[in-house]
Amino acid sequence: MKNLVDVQYTDVIVIRVVLDNLNTHNESSFFENLGKKEAHRILRKLEFHYVPKHASWLNVAETEIGIMDAQCTDRRIKDRELLTREVNAWTVRWNRQKRKIEWTFTKQKADEKLGKYYVI
């Protein structure tokens, strides 16, 4: 986050950060790791948005990373170059399978459950 504030987006008013709900993804982590003054400086530029705990696209991404780990990277890989080649080859094979996600959370269910959060 420090890099986002100090290097990549120095000229913006606010940086919107989308996070999952991991217990370390909160402002107290900044204070624990950066100290009070530096944490306040960084946090002034950040605006956190948390993904829903259920039916999140992030769960899908985490599932795919788990599959990749089980099928490809669950071993010692000697260097970054080999890791890159292995992951790229796995990704090509995985994408050729054209697997689909079976969504059970319909738009209607989303509207019923999350409608109160919609900005109109």
C-alpha positions in Angstrom: 0.0 0.0 0.0 2.9 2.3 0.7 4.1 1.8 -2.9 0.6 2.7 -4.2 0.6 5.9 -2.2 4.2 7.0 -2.6 5.0 5.8 -6.1 2.2 4.6 -8.3 -0.6 7.0 -7.5 1.0 10.1 -6.0 -1.3 12.6 -7.8 -4.7 11.1 -6.8 -7.0 12.2 -4.0 -8.0 8.7 -3.0 -7.0 5.1 -3.8 -9.9 2.7 -3.6 -8.7 -0.7 -2.5 -10.9 -3.8 -2.9 -10.1 -6.5 -0.3 -11.5 -9.8 0.9 -12.4 -10.2 4.5 -9.2 -11.7 5.8 -8.7 -10.8 9.5 -5.4 -9.0 8.7 -7.0 -6.7 6.1 -7.8 -3.8 8.4 -6.3 -0.5 9.5 -4.8 -1.9 12.7 -2.4 -3.9 10.6 -1.0 -0.6 9.3 -0.4 0.7 12.8 1.2 -2.5 13.9 3.6 -2.6 11.0 4.3 1.1 10.2 3.9 3.0 13.4 1.2 5.6 14.2 2.5 8.6 12.1 3.3 6.6 8.9 0.1 4.6 9.2 -2.0 7.8 9.4 -0.2 9.2 6.4 -0.8 6.1 4.3 -4.4 5.6 5.4 -5.4 9.2 4.6 -5.2 8.3 0.9 -6.8 4.8 1.1 -10.5 3.9 0.9 -11.3 0.3 1.6 -14.1 -1.7 0.0 -14.7 -5.3 1.1 -16.1 -8.0 -1.1 -19.1 -9.9 0.2 -18.3 -12.8 2.5 -20.5 -15.1 0.5 -21.0 -15.7 -3.2 -17.8 -13.7 -3.9 -15.9 -13.8 -7.2 -12.8 -13.9 -5.0 -13.9 -17.4 -3.7 -13.7 -18.5 -7.4 -10.2 -17.1 -7.8 -9.1 -18.7 -4.6 -10.5 -22.0 -5.8 -8.6 -21.8 -9.0 -5.4 -20.9 -7.3 -5.9 -24.0 -5.1 -6.3 -26.2 -8.1 -3.2 -24.7 -9.7 -1.3 -25.3 -6.6 -2.4 -29.0 -6.4 -1.8 -29.6 -10.1 1.3 -27.5 -10.8 3.1 -25.7 -8.0 2.8 -28.0 -5.0 6.5 -28.8 -5.1 9.9 -27.1 -4.9 10.6 -25.1 -8.0 14.2 -24.1 -8.3 13.9 -20.6 -9.8 11.5 -17.9 -11.0 12.0 -18.7 -14.7 11.0 -22.3 -14.2 8.0 -21.2 -12.1 6.9 -18.9 -14.9 7.2 -21.6 -17.5 5.3 -24.1 -15.4 2.5 -21.8 -14.5 2.1 -20.6 -18.1 2.0 -24.1 -19.4 -0.6 -25.1 -16.7 -2.7 -22.0 -17.6 -2.8 -22.9 -21.3 -3.9 -26.5 -20.5 -6.5 -25.2 -17.9 -7.9 -22.6 -20.3 -8.2 -25.2 -23.1 -10.6 -27.2 -20.9 -13.0 -24.3 -20.9 -14.4 -25.2 -17.5 -17.4 -23.3 -16.4 -18.5 -22.1 -13.0 -22.0 -23.3 -11.9 -23.4 -20.2 -10.3 -26.2 -20.9 -7.9 -26.6 -17.3 -6.7 -28.9 -15.8 -9.3 -29.4 -12.2 -10.1 -32.8 -12.4 -8.4 -31.3 -13.9 -5.2 -28.6 -11.2 -5.3 -31.2 -8.4 -5.6 -33.2 -9.8 -2.7 -30.2 -10.3 -0.5 -28.1 -7.3 -1.4 -30.6 -4.8 -2.7 -30.2 -2.7 0.5 -26.6 -2.0 -0.5 -27.3 -0.8 -4.0 -26.6 2.8 -4.7 -29.3 4.4 -6.9 
